[in-house]
Amino acid sequence: MTEDPKRVFVEMVGRLSRETQLHLDESHFHYQVNKWVVITISVLLIVLAIVNVYYIRVLYTNLTGIITNMDSMHVNMQDVSGKMQRITDNVKAFEGSMQHMVEINAHTSAMAKVLPAIDRNMSKMIQDMGAISRGTREMNLGMANMAQRVSHMTGGVALMRNNIHNIAGPMGAMNPFMP
């Protein structure tokens, strides 16, 4: 039995139509899935952008606070440096006054000839004054060293303040774009 060519053609077209419909349905499903994936990713990117803007704002605020603290620290370091200089000057003046103790020693020696008991006390006083004078010189050197270190620290803080200010500058340019 031979089949009717029209019937074979109709069956073939029917199968082709069903396959095409299945393919279209499958394509439509995949397009829908892709659409939802793209929408989901877009929403996630928008949320991520909002979080990034928030963190940039927090960073800018923190950097501004750091700069303010650095400015305050710089002013305080300058104040401390000035006070250390005054202390150093006072110690130098005290050391100069200690030089007059030599004259006192000469007068005391004259008294020691007459009064042997005073001589023993004065000798001990001379030794003590020499120790005080040496201690004062050492203290003067230490204070000068401390004043120099505070001056170096003040310069370092000023440099750090300037560097933080340079870092925060570009962040300030983003301020008009932030909520």
Order of alpha helices (4+ residues) and beta strands (2+ residues): alpha-alpha-alpha
